[in-house]
Amino acid sequence: DMSLAEVNSFSPSMPISPSSMINQYKFEDEPELRDLFITVDDPESHITAIETFITYRVVTKTSRGEFDSSEYEVRRRYQDFLWLKSKLEEAHPTLIIPPLPEKFIMKGMVERFSDEFIETRRKALHKFLNRIADHPTLTFNEDFKIFLTAQAWELSSHKKQGPSLLSRMGQTVRAVASSVRGGVKNRPEMFTEMNDYMETFSQKINVLDKIAHRIYKEEREYCNEMKEYGPIYTLWSASEEDTADSLKRVASCIDKCCKATEKRMAGLSENLLPILHEYVLYSEILVGVLKRRDQIQGELDSKVDALANKKAEKDLFSEEIGKLEDKVECANNALKADWERWKQNMQCDMRSTFTNVAENNLHYYEECLATWESFLASQRVDLHVEENSEDRP
């Protein structure tokens, strides 16, 4: 959301090549204040009689005093990440918990347990943990610390201490039932604006995500056709003595453009597609967070109505209302702070992603243009040589 004035504020003496322009959009790095560094790597396949699954190595380095050691190394599977996310949502219902990649990948993109799928998931899990580590509140969550430090048997034991499945289902049913009863009467204006914003954002980001995947699919089909297209010129040159050289050069140009297209596709799959889809998931998470905030507000509203109707002891209800008012205020303050933080991160991610895509597109078209211009130049030279040879007596 950089203004036109900001864009035009570059020094007149500044070069305007794509590479130099792109640097003007980069955010300056924040001061290095981190004391928790996490890496997710080294995926391993595990095949049992019951299931096949992947575990990932999680390496943590820290200088925090609450940790017993400065470095930890554990192995975690996808279900462990799901457990951590659910515990964070349970402990912080109105904070924006980073999204996890879905359990199953989008149909038609990559096969489950292929190298591409595993690497895509590894990157997403790495980002998930580091977003939590960078969060001012979530980073100090006790379950997060246990996830990073406990050995497999310790984590399994800790999981069993949590609420039962039926209890969690009951909480979910009550939350859904509460959200369906109707709109919140006393919702502050800013949270209504948040709901409206997320409705628009969700619609737009989902459209962008679908179109980006369609473009990627079309680029892949185009690249595959070029791989068939180029060799035809090479085969044709074998039977055309007079134009053999030109045909071979066309084949070479197509091959170079094909390789450039593959590089652009790699940029799309590594930079654009994951970010867009991550914010599709974020939009779903934020809708859930706003509903949980409304649920807390709804509990307060129902108690206030009950007190007004004198359905119970006034003193008892006054005490409950006081506790609920504190709960609503805490929920509102937590969400407001996290909302601003999320929007800043989202704008930074989007700006960085779109400028990277623009830079990759510039390089792609410049490379293809230079390839075909070189071919045209060679043909003019050949034509000039032929004309000169014909003019000789």
HUPEZI-V596639 format. One record per run of one state. SS is the DSSP state (H for helix, E for strand, C for the rest). FROM is the first residue (numbers start at 1). LEN is the number of residues. Records with the same first field share a line. If there is no record, write none. Layout:
SS = FROM-LEN + FROM-LEN
This chain:
C = 1-3 + 8-10 + 24-12 + 48-4 + 63-8 + 92-23 + 135-3 + 141-1 + 150-2 + 160-5 + 181-8 + 238-6 + 309-5 + 392-2
H = 4-4 + 18-6 + 78-14 + 115-20 + 138-3 + 142-8 + 152-8 + 165-16 + 189-49 + 244-65 + 314-78
E = 36-12 + 52-11 + 71-7
